[in-house]
Amino acid sequence: MKKRLLGVCPICNEKLFVSELSCNACGTKIQGEFNLSRFDYLTVEQQNFALVFLKNAGNIKGVEKELNISYPTVKKNIDDIIKSLGFDAVTIIPEEKMTREEILRALKNKEISFETAEKMLKEL
């Protein structure tokens, strides 16, 4: 059974690095100090959430449905991952207003609620 790569020391909670790589085919071993990616330092739960988030193309409704969690929980998990990846704050670029057709398409695809669509249409 293959074990999962650890990104953090289970004793002191400091970041780990890889010190040896080996080839199963020819037996070559390479020693040194190799950094892990930022994603390797995420917890297993954060990695699994990130996979679901990407699988749903960032669609929060899809993540809510697949994981059976609420919107605030999805947002909290996203914020936690952003911080764990080393970003200080979330920079939200203001969205351009959607067209009437885009709003109706989002409503039809259940990406937004009726109330949200109604509000957006009134703001046009």
QUIHU-V279749 format. One record per residue. RES is the residue in one letter. SS is DSSP state (2 for helix, 1 for strand, 0 for the rest). PSI is psi in degrees with one decimal (999 if undefined). D_FIRST is the distance of its C-alpha to the first C-alpha in Angstrom with 1 decimal. Layout:
BEGIN
res & ss & psi & d_first
RES & SS & PSI & D_FIRST
RES & SS & PSI & D_FIRST
END
This chain:
BEGIN
res & ss & psi & d_first
M & 0 & 125.9 & 0.0
K & 0 & 141.7 & 3.8
K & 0 & 154.1 & 6.4
R & 0 & 139.8 & 9.7
L & 0 & 130.6 & 12.7
L & 0 & 138.9 & 15.3
G & 0 & -18.5 & 18.9
V & 1 & 140.4 & 20.7
C & 0 & 128.4 & 20.9
P & 0 & -12.7 & 20.0
I & 0 & -54.5 & 23.0
C & 0 & -5.1 & 25.8
N & 0 & 18.0 & 24.7
E & 0 & 157.6 & 25.7
K & 1 & 138.3 & 24.2
L & 0 & 162.3 & 21.7
F & 0 & 159.2 & 21.9
V & 1 & 133.8 & 19.7
S & 1 & -11.4 & 21.2
E & 1 & 137.6 & 19.4
L & 1 & 143.1 & 18.1
S & 1 & 151.7 & 17.1
C & 0 & 121.6 & 17.2
N & 0 & -27.6 & 14.9
A & 0 & -48.8 & 17.9
C & 0 & -5.5 & 20.7
G & 0 & 3.0 & 19.4
T & 0 & 137.4 & 21.5
K & 1 & 135.1 & 20.9
I & 1 & 122.8 & 22.8
Q & 1 & 147.1 & 23.6
G & 1 & -160.4 & 25.4
E & 1 & 106.1 & 25.3
F & 1 & 131.0 & 23.7
N & 0 & 149.4 & 24.2
L & 0 & 164.2 & 21.8
S & 0 & 163.9 & 23.2
R & 2 & -34.4 & 24.8
F & 2 & -25.7 & 22.3
D & 2 & -18.6 & 19.5
Y & 2 & -4.8 & 21.7
L & 0 & 152.0 & 21.8
T & 0 & 164.7 & 20.1
V & 2 & -41.1 & 17.4
E & 2 & -42.8 & 20.3
Q & 2 & -41.1 & 22.5
Q & 2 & -43.6 & 20.2
N & 2 & -41.7 & 19.8
F & 2 & -43.7 & 23.6
A & 2 & -39.2 & 24.3
L & 2 & -43.4 & 22.5
V & 2 & -41.5 & 24.6
F & 2 & -46.0 & 27.6
L & 2 & -40.6 & 27.3
K & 2 & -33.8 & 26.5
N & 0 & 14.3 & 29.8
A & 0 & 36.0 & 31.6
G & 0 & 6.3 & 32.5
N & 0 & 109.6 & 34.3
I & 2 & -37.8 & 34.4
K & 2 & -41.7 & 35.5
G & 2 & -40.8 & 32.5
V & 2 & -44.7 & 30.2
E & 2 & -48.5 & 32.2
K & 2 & -47.0 & 32.0
E & 2 & -39.9 & 28.3
L & 2 & -4.1 & 27.2
N & 0 & 49.7 & 30.3
I & 0 & 164.0 & 31.5
S & 0 & 164.5 & 35.0
Y & 2 & -48.7 & 36.4
P & 2 & -34.1 & 36.7
T & 2 & -41.5 & 33.0
V & 2 & -49.0 & 32.1
K & 2 & -40.8 & 34.5
K & 2 & -43.6 & 33.3
N & 2 & -41.3 & 29.6
I & 2 & -47.1 & 31.0
D & 2 & -41.7 & 33.1
D & 2 & -42.3 & 30.3
I & 2 & -42.1 & 28.1
I & 2 & -45.5 & 31.3
K & 2 & -42.2 & 31.9
S & 2 & -28.4 & 28.3
L & 0 & -3.3 & 28.6
G & 0 & 11.6 & 31.7
F & 0 & 136.0 & 34.4
D & 0 & -47.1 & 37.4
A & 0 & 158.9 & 38.8
V & 0 & 124.9 & 38.5
T & 0 & 112.9 & 41.3
I & 0 & 119.8 & 42.4
I & 0 & 125.8 & 44.6
P & 0 & 132.9 & 47.3
E & 0 & 145.0 & 46.9
E & 0 & 150.0 & 49.7
K & 0 & 138.8 & 51.4
M & 0 & 151.7 & 50.1
T & 0 & 165.9 & 52.7
R & 2 & -43.5 & 53.9
E & 2 & -40.7 & 52.0
E & 2 & -39.3 & 48.7
I & 2 & -46.8 & 49.2
L & 2 & -37.5 & 49.9
R & 2 & -43.0 & 46.9
A & 2 & -39.3 & 44.6
L & 2 & -45.7 & 46.3
K & 2 & -38.7 & 45.8
N & 0 & 5.8 & 42.1
K & 0 & 31.4 & 41.8
E & 0 & -21.6 & 40.8
I & 0 & 157.2 & 43.7
S & 0 & 166.9 & 45.7
F & 2 & -41.7 & 49.2
E & 2 & -42.4 & 50.5
T & 2 & -44.4 & 48.9
A & 2 & -43.4 & 50.2
E & 2 & -44.3 & 53.6
K & 2 & -44.7 & 53.7
M & 2 & -39.9 & 52.6
L & 2 & -36.9 & 55.3
K & 2 & -30.6 & 57.9
E & 2 & -10.2 & 57.1
L & 0 & 999 & 57.7
END
